[in-house]
Amino acid sequence: MKVDYIVVGIGLAGISFCEQLKAHNKTFVVFDNTSQLSSTVAGGLYNPVVLKRFTSVWKSKEQLEIALPLYAHLEKELHVKLDYKIPVYRKFASLEEQNDWFAASDQPILSEYLSETIIKNKNSAIEAHFGFGEVLDTGRIDVKTLVKAYKTDLLKNKLLFEEAFNHEAIKIETSTVEYQKIKANNIVFSEGYGIKQNPYFNYLPLVPAKGELVIIHAPDLKIDYVLKAGVFLIPLGNDLYIVGATYEWKDLSNDITVRAKETLLDKLKKLINCSFKVVDQVAGIRPTVKDRRPLVGRHQKHKNLFVLNGLGTRGVMIGPYVAKQLYNFIENKEPLEKEIDICRFN
């Protein structure tokens, strides 16, 4: 078999790059063994504001201009609902935080995203004496549904091999690579935390961060917005809510833990005063980078091996943006932005 690309890993990064290949009529196959769960356990929020500090997310406007049309396209192609438009409310803990919000909303880079109206709390199930600030142009991508539907489509078209990728079996030639009788011009690795087992890119400083979420049933809560206040509270419909998320750097298993559950519920109980029941808990390893920028680029020696990784906690926004950059870098010789180019770690 001869293809233009082999893509290893089909989370948000892999899907975003495959969509670039489809858009430009490039042939490809995908290898994925479902060992990396960071995409499927992601909250999936797209939010252009860092709500802890009231600052702009890096390249947020440019990212959303690419990401949202892509998800709209995927909804049509895969016949699933992915993009749920929903406002994000930031709970204010004090008058000082309200003042900081107003100061941030005066900045040109944030003025179109931060509402200048303080929203008073009218929900007796929530403790919020100083009200909320609303972030505009926000929503949630149902990442779990996206990954499942995308893999089903790949299988239908015989483009997905559901098996572990053996890096040692790659045969690298001058202008092509060969793997299991598949010849390709290039391989793109979008393996998430799995990059640590990749001998070609394991030198990159990817910092694995385990995250856990719980899902609760709270019939008396009745909110139709995402609430940020120590934890994220994300409505799913039918009185179900995601509560997240934790950060853990030592335990790097995909196993759920009692400690994470207790941490989330302790924070939740300070936010809401209605009854709830935990109905699920999930865990996954986020591929983060210390400088909070993704890992994109070409191997120093092998010119047809590439990496697309390190999307961190905002993968739904940044994935399509950096995938487009990588495609243009490979096919059109356009330089990568220095902030994302893995050359910064050479």
N, C-alpha and C positions, 0 to 999 in steps of 0.2 A: 504494500500500500504506500502511495506517495501523497503527502499532504504538505500544505504550507507551514502548519504549526502543530505542535503538540503542546497542550495546556495541562499543567499538573495542578489539580485543586480547583474545586468549583463552588467556592463561597462567593462573597460579594466581589472580590477582586477578579476571580476567574470568570464569573458571569459577565462582568463589565468588559473584560478583554474579549471574550467570545463574541459579544455584541459588536465590538469594533471590527472583528474579523468578518462577521456576517454582513455588516454594512458595506464592506469593501470586497465582498465576494471572494474571501480567502477560505481555503479548505483547512479543516482542523479535526483533531480528535482530542478527547479529554480523558485523563486518568484521575480517579478519585476513590478513596476507600472509606470515606465518611469518618476518618479518625479525628478531624478537626471540627469542633462544634461551635466556634465563636460566632459564626454568622447565624446559625439556627437558634442560638439563645440570645441574640441581640435584641435590645428593646426596639431598635429600628427607627428612632426619632431622627428627623432632620430639623435642626434648629440652628440658626446662624449666629447665636449669641452664647458666649460662655457665661452661664448664669451665676457662677460663683463670684466672678469679678466684674460682671457687666462689661465685657469686652467682646470684640468681634472675633468670630471663628476665622482662622486663616483661609483666605480666598473663598469665603462663604458664598458670595454672589456668583462668582464664576462657577463654583461647584454646582450650585442649584440650577443654574442655567443649562447645565449638561445633564444633571441627574434626573430632574423631574420629567423632562421629555422622554428620557430613556425608560423610566418606569411606566409612563403612560403607554409607550409603545409595547412594552412587555405585557401589560395588562391585556392588550388587544391580541398579541401573538399567542399568549398562553391561556387566554380565556379565564383569567382569575382577577380578583380584586386585590390590589397591592397597596395603593396610595390612599390613606385615610387622612383627609384634611382635618386637623384638630389644633386648636390654640394651645399654647403653653403658658401657664400661669406661674409666676415666681412669687412665692409667699414672702412678704416683708416681715422681718423680725423686729424692726424698729423704725422710728422716724428718720434716723440717719440713713438707713437703707433706702427709704423712699427718696431722700435727697440725692443719694448716689445714683439712683435710677434716672432721676430727672437730669442730672448732670451728664450721664452717659447718653441719654436720648437727644441731647443737643449736638452730639458729635455727628458730623456728616456720614461717617461710615456706619452709624447705628440708627440714625434718625428714622429710616424707613422700616426698621424692625421693632423698635421699642415704642409701644403706645404711651402717650403722655397722660392717659386717663388712669387714675388709680381705681381699681375695681374693689368695691366693698364686699366683704364676705357675708353672704346671706344663707350659707349652708350651716345648719346647727351641728352637723356631723364633723365639721372641720374647725380646728383652732387657728384662727388667723385674725388677730385683733387689728393689725395694721394693713390688712387687705393684700391685694395682689397687683403685680405688674404683668401686662400681657405682651408676649412676644408674637409678632405677626409673621405670616408666611411660613408656618410650621406644619408639621404633620408626622405621620408614622407609616413606614413601609413595613408590610408584613413579610419579614425576611424569611421566616420558616416556610411560608406558602410559596414564596418566590423560588427558594432553593429546591424544594420538592417538585414544583411544576417544571422548573428548568431541567432538572435531571430526568424527569419523565420524558420530556420532549427530546432530550439528547439520546436517551435509550431508544425511543421510537425511531429515530433517524440513524441508529447504530453508530453514534459518535462518542459514546461513553463506555469506558472500561472501568467497571467497579472493582478495582483491585489496587493494592499498594504499588507504588512506583519504585522500581529498583534502580537507584541512581548509578550503581556500579555497572549496570548493563548497557549504559549509553555508549555508543560508538561514535566518536566525534571525527568527522572528516573536514576537509578544507571549507566546503561550502554547505554541507548538510550534516545532519545527525541521524543516526539509525537506532531504533529501539523496538525490539520484538517484531522485526520484519516491517516496521513502519519507518519510512524515510521522510524526513521533514527538513524544511529550511531552517526552522528555529524551534527552540523549546522555551516556553514561558512558565516559570515556577510561581504559582500563587498558592502556596501551601500553608499559609498562616504559621502557627507555632511549629508545624512540621519542618520548617526550614532548618531547624536545629539538627536534623538528621540528613540534611542535604550537603554533601561534601564540597559542592561548588560555591555555596553561599552561606555556610554556617559560621563564617567569620563575621558576618554582619551583626551589629549590636542590637538585635531584636530582644526586647525585654518581655517575656511572657507574664501576663497578669490574669490570674483566674478571676472570673466574675460569676456571681450567682444571683439569680432572680427567684422570687416567689410569686405565685399567682394566688390571689385571694378572691373569695366570693363575699361581697359586702352589699346586700340588698338595700340597706338604708343609706348608703353613701351618695349615690345619685349625682355624679359629676360627669360632665361631657367635655372635659378639658384635661390636658396633662398638667399635673401639679408637681412643682419642684420645691422641695423644702427639706433638705437633709437627705431625702430619698426622692426618686421619681415615682409618681403614681400615674400609671397609664391605663385608661379605660379600654377594655376590649369588647364591650357589649355584654348583654345578659348579666349585668352586675358583677362581671369579672374584671380584675385589675392586676396589672403587672406592678410589682414593687421591686425596685432595684436601685442601684446594684452595688455589690461588694467588690473590693479589690484585695487580692491575695497574691503574694509573690513567692511563697515557699511551697505551698501545696499546689502542685501543677497537674493534679489528676482531674478527670472530668466528673469526679464523684461529688455529689451534693454533701453539705456538712451541716451539722446542727448549729455550729457556731455562726455560720453565715446567716442561717435562718433566724437565729435569736437576735443578731445584730440588726437585721432589716426590720424585724417586728418591734424591737425596742424603739427604733426611730419612727416607725409607723404609728405606734401608740401615742407618741408625742404630737402627732399631726391630726389624727382622727379620733373621735370618741364614740364611734358606733361599733357594733359587733361585726365580726368577720370570721371567716374560716379559711385556712390555707388549703388549697386544693391541688397545688403542684409546686415543684421546685426544680430548677434546672441549673446546670453549670457548664462553663466552657472557658477556653483559654484565649484571651485577647492577644493579638500580635501587636505590641506597642513598641515605640522607639523613644529613647530618652529625650531626643530633641523634638518629639511630637510631630515628626514629618515622616511620610511613608518611605519605603525602600524601593526604588525604581531604577532599573538600569541594566547594563550589560556586564557580563563577566570580564575580568581584566584580561584573561588569556584566551578564553574560548568565545569567539565573537558571535556565535549563534545560540548562546545560552543567556537568558534574561530572567530578571526577577521582578515581581509585582507583589508587594507585601507591606506589612506594617501599617495597615489602615487604622488601627487603634479603635477608639470608641465611636468614631463618627464615620464608619465605613459606608453607610448608605449615601452620604454626601460626597465623600472624597474618592470612592472607588471608581465611578464613571469618569471623573475628572482626570485621575492619574492614568487610567487605562487608555484614554484618548492620547495623552502625552506619550505613553510608551509606544503605542501604535505608530504615531507620527515620527517618533525617534527611530524606530526600526525601518519603516517603509519609506519615509520621506526625508530622512536624515535631518530632522528638526532637532535642535538641542533640547535636552531636558532642563527644566528649571533647576538651578543649583541646589535649592532647598530640598529637593526630593531625590536628586541623583546620588546613587550609592558611591560615586567617586569621592564624596565628602568623607568617606570612611576608609579609603584606600591607604 
